[in-house]
Amino acid sequence: MQEQLRYLVELQILENKKNELLRDREATPAKLAALDKEFSVVESEYLLKKADYEHAVQLHRSIEREIADLEARIRKSRQKEREVKSNREYQALLKEIEDLKEEISLREDHALELMEKIEAARGEVEVMKREVASLKEKIEAQKARLQDESERVSEKIERLNALQAEIRNKMDPSLLKKWEFLVSRQKGVAVAPVENGVCQICHLNIPPQRFIELQRDEDILTCPHCHRFLYWPGHEDYQVMAEDMKSL
């Protein structure tokens, strides 16, 4: 195996692994935001239902106070019966009492409707409260796991950087410079595998003679189209190397 080409391939494999890890790490904030949004939606529904329930309870108490006030007015009106001196005044007092009773009846009907709503809502609110608490616990665990994964990814990236640094120290400076240039200009890929005479990055055919030379693994060749370094992964040494680097 061409030693310098091996270093180029190793650098690229490490770079690919590092870029994959970086993408995972960069996706973490979006995943955390999605979890927060999921919880926010459920919590908002719960808070709206709770607010509706509490409003119904307050309204029911208010109606009960109104009923109590109306009943007190009836008692006062009945006390006036002894003071009435004319039939006209007596009839007016009776009319006032009947009107108050009618108002009480209307409020009692409303209070009964509210009680039915309150009883139904109380159960729903309790169920939703438990669901929100359960979801919060679940999401907090997921967020903690994501944070842990992000920290582990950072550690892996540091290890890959260290391995790349070791390889750089062994490389021909001019090749390393070209590799770094290609990485910066070619979306992080400076070395391309070739299969069946086709560059697997730009997906264009390379000249048949160049493919034959590539299989001999004697020289460092580049793609005539995308200008990346080329290697043939069918070579046994590259297969062993790729297998060894899977565990990194």
C-alpha positions as CSV (number, residue, x, y, z in Angstrom):
1,M,0.0,0.0,0.0
2,Q,1.2,3.5,-0.9
3,E,2.0,4.8,2.6
4,Q,1.1,8.5,2.0
5,L,-2.1,7.5,0.3
6,R,-3.0,5.4,3.3
7,Y,-2.5,8.5,5.5
8,L,-4.8,10.4,3.2
9,V,-7.5,7.8,3.4
10,E,-7.2,7.5,7.2
11,L,-7.5,11.3,7.5
12,Q,-10.6,11.2,5.4
13,I,-12.2,8.4,7.3
14,L,-11.6,10.3,10.5
15,E,-12.9,13.5,9.0
16,N,-16.1,11.7,7.8
17,K,-16.6,10.3,11.3
18,K,-15.9,13.7,12.8
19,N,-18.4,15.5,10.5
20,E,-21.1,13.0,11.3
21,L,-20.6,13.6,15.0
22,L,-20.6,17.3,14.4
23,R,-23.9,17.1,12.6
24,D,-25.3,15.1,15.5
25,R,-24.1,17.6,18.0
26,E,-25.4,20.6,16.0
27,A,-28.8,18.9,15.8
28,T,-29.0,18.7,19.6
29,P,-30.3,22.3,20.2
30,A,-33.1,21.7,17.7
31,K,-34.0,18.4,19.4
32,L,-34.0,20.1,22.8
33,A,-36.2,22.9,21.4
34,A,-38.6,20.3,19.9
35,L,-38.9,18.6,23.3
36,D,-39.6,22.0,25.0
37,K,-42.3,22.7,22.3
38,E,-43.9,19.3,22.8
39,F,-44.2,19.9,26.5
40,S,-45.3,23.5,26.0
41,V,-48.2,22.4,23.8
42,V,-49.5,19.9,26.4
43,E,-48.9,22.2,29.3
44,S,-50.8,25.0,27.6
45,E,-53.8,22.8,27.0
46,Y,-53.7,21.8,30.7
47,L,-53.4,25.4,31.9
48,L,-56.3,26.5,29.7
49,K,-58.5,23.6,31.0
50,K,-57.4,24.4,34.5
51,A,-58.2,28.1,34.1
52,D,-61.6,27.3,32.6
53,Y,-62.3,25.0,35.6
54,E,-61.2,27.6,38.1
55,H,-63.3,30.3,36.4
56,A,-66.4,28.0,36.6
57,V,-65.7,27.4,40.3
58,Q,-65.4,31.2,40.9
59,L,-68.6,31.9,38.9
60,H,-70.5,29.2,40.9
61,R,-69.4,30.8,44.2
62,S,-70.5,34.2,42.9
63,I,-73.9,32.9,41.9
64,E,-74.2,31.2,45.4
65,R,-73.5,34.6,46.9
66,E,-76.1,36.2,44.7
67,I,-78.7,33.6,45.7
68,A,-77.9,34.2,49.4
69,D,-78.3,37.9,48.9
70,L,-81.7,37.4,47.1
71,E,-82.8,35.1,49.9
72,A,-81.9,37.7,52.5
73,R,-84.0,40.3,50.5
74,I,-86.9,37.9,50.6
75,R,-86.6,37.6,54.4
76,K,-86.6,41.4,54.7
77,S,-89.6,41.6,52.5
78,R,-91.5,39.1,54.6
79,Q,-90.6,41.1,57.7
80,K,-92.3,44.1,56.1
81,E,-95.6,42.2,55.8
82,R,-96.5,43.2,59.3
83,E,-96.0,46.9,58.5
84,V,-98.1,46.9,55.4
85,K,-101.2,49.1,55.8
86,S,-103.0,48.8,52.5
87,N,-103.9,46.1,50.1
88,R,-102.0,47.8,47.3
89,E,-98.8,47.8,49.3
90,Y,-99.4,44.2,50.2
91,Q,-99.8,43.2,46.6
92,A,-96.6,45.1,45.6
93,L,-94.7,43.3,48.4
94,L,-95.9,39.9,47.2
95,K,-94.9,40.8,43.6
96,E,-91.5,41.8,44.8
97,I,-91.1,38.5,46.7
98,E,-92.2,36.5,43.6
99,D,-89.7,38.4,41.4
100,L,-87.0,37.6,43.8
101,K,-87.9,33.9,43.9
102,E,-87.9,33.8,40.1
103,E,-84.4,35.4,40.1
104,I,-83.3,32.8,42.6
105,S,-84.7,30.0,40.4
106,L,-82.8,31.2,37.4
107,R,-79.6,31.4,39.3
108,E,-80.1,28.0,40.8
109,D,-80.5,26.5,37.3
110,H,-77.3,28.2,36.2
111,A,-75.5,27.0,39.4
112,L,-76.7,23.5,38.7
113,E,-75.3,23.6,35.1
114,L,-72.0,25.0,36.4
115,M,-71.8,22.2,39.0
116,E,-72.2,19.6,36.3
117,K,-69.5,21.3,34.3
118,I,-67.2,21.6,37.3
119,E,-67.6,18.0,38.2
120,A,-66.7,16.9,34.7
121,A,-63.8,19.4,34.4
122,R,-62.4,18.4,37.8
123,G,-61.7,14.9,36.6
124,E,-60.3,16.1,33.3
125,V,-58.0,18.6,35.0
126,E,-56.7,15.9,37.4
127,V,-56.0,13.5,34.5
128,M,-54.3,16.2,32.5
129,K,-52.2,17.3,35.6
130,R,-50.9,13.7,35.9
131,E,-50.2,13.6,32.2
132,V,-48.3,16.8,32.3
133,A,-46.2,15.7,35.3
134,S,-45.5,12.4,33.6
135,L,-44.5,14.1,30.3
136,K,-42.3,16.5,32.1
137,E,-40.4,13.7,33.8
138,K,-40.1,11.9,30.5
139,I,-38.9,15.0,28.6
140,E,-36.4,15.9,31.3
141,A,-35.0,12.4,31.0
142,Q,-34.7,12.7,27.3
143,K,-33.1,16.2,27.5
144,A,-30.6,14.8,30.1
145,R,-29.8,12.0,27.7
146,L,-29.3,14.3,24.8
147,Q,-27.0,16.5,26.9
148,D,-25.0,13.4,27.9
149,E,-24.8,12.3,24.3
150,S,-23.6,15.7,23.2
151,E,-20.9,15.6,25.8
152,R,-19.8,12.2,24.7
153,V,-19.8,13.4,21.1
154,S,-17.5,16.2,22.1
155,E,-15.1,13.7,23.7
156,K,-15.1,11.5,20.5
157,I,-14.4,14.6,18.4
158,E,-11.4,15.5,20.6
159,R,-10.1,11.9,20.2
160,L,-10.6,12.0,16.4
161,N,-8.8,15.4,16.3
162,A,-5.9,13.8,18.2
163,L,-5.7,10.9,15.9
164,Q,-5.7,13.2,12.9
165,A,-2.9,15.2,14.4
166,E,-0.8,12.1,14.7
167,I,-1.3,11.3,11.1
168,R,-0.6,14.8,10.0
169,N,2.8,14.6,11.6
170,K,3.6,11.6,9.4
171,M,2.5,13.2,6.1
172,D,4.3,14.9,3.3
173,P,3.7,18.6,3.9
174,S,2.7,19.3,0.3
175,L,0.1,16.5,0.3
176,L,-1.2,17.6,3.7
177,K,-1.6,21.1,2.4
178,K,-3.5,19.9,-0.7
179,W,-5.7,17.7,1.5
180,E,-6.6,20.6,3.8
181,F,-7.3,22.8,0.7
182,L,-9.6,20.2,-0.7
183,V,-11.4,19.6,2.6
184,S,-12.1,23.3,2.8
185,R,-13.3,23.6,-0.8
186,Q,-15.0,20.2,-1.3
187,K,-17.5,20.1,1.5
188,G,-15.2,18.2,3.8
189,V,-14.3,15.4,1.4
190,A,-10.8,15.4,0.0
191,V,-10.4,11.6,-0.7
192,A,-12.9,9.6,-2.8
193,P,-13.3,5.9,-3.2
194,V,-13.6,4.5,-6.8
195,E,-15.8,1.6,-7.6
196,N,-16.2,0.1,-11.1
197,G,-14.3,2.9,-12.5
198,V,-16.6,5.6,-11.0
199,C,-15.7,8.2,-8.5
200,Q,-18.1,7.7,-5.7
201,I,-18.2,11.4,-4.8
202,C,-18.7,13.2,-8.1
203,H,-20.2,10.0,-9.7
204,L,-18.2,10.4,-13.0
205,N,-16.1,7.8,-14.8
206,I,-12.4,8.1,-14.5
207,P,-10.2,7.0,-17.5
208,P,-9.9,3.2,-17.6
209,Q,-6.0,3.4,-17.6
210,R,-6.2,5.5,-14.4
211,F,-8.5,3.0,-12.8
212,I,-6.0,0.2,-13.6
213,E,-3.2,2.3,-12.1
214,L,-5.3,3.0,-9.0
215,Q,-5.8,-0.7,-8.4
216,R,-2.1,-1.3,-8.4
217,D,-1.9,1.2,-5.5
218,E,1.5,2.5,-6.5
219,D,0.9,6.2,-7.0
220,I,-1.3,8.9,-5.6
221,L,-3.9,9.8,-8.2
222,T,-6.6,12.4,-8.4
223,C,-10.1,12.5,-10.0
224,P,-9.9,14.4,-13.3
225,H,-13.4,15.8,-12.6
226,C,-13.6,16.8,-8.9
227,H,-9.8,16.7,-8.3
228,R,-10.1,14.7,-5.1
229,F,-7.5,12.1,-4.2
230,L,-8.6,8.7,-5.3
231,Y,-8.3,5.2,-3.8
232,W,-9.7,1.8,-4.6
233,P,-11.5,0.3,-1.5
234,G,-11.3,-3.2,-3.0
235,H,-7.7,-3.4,-2.1
236,E,-7.3,-5.8,0.9
237,D,-5.2,-3.5,2.9
238,Y,-7.9,-0.7,2.7
239,Q,-10.6,-3.2,3.7
240,V,-8.6,-4.2,6.8
241,M,-7.9,-0.5,7.6
242,A,-11.6,0.4,7.2
243,E,-12.6,-2.5,9.5
244,D,-10.1,-1.5,12.1
245,M,-11.3,2.1,12.1
246,K,-15.0,1.2,12.6
247,S,-14.6,1.1,16.3
248,L,-13.2,4.6,16.6
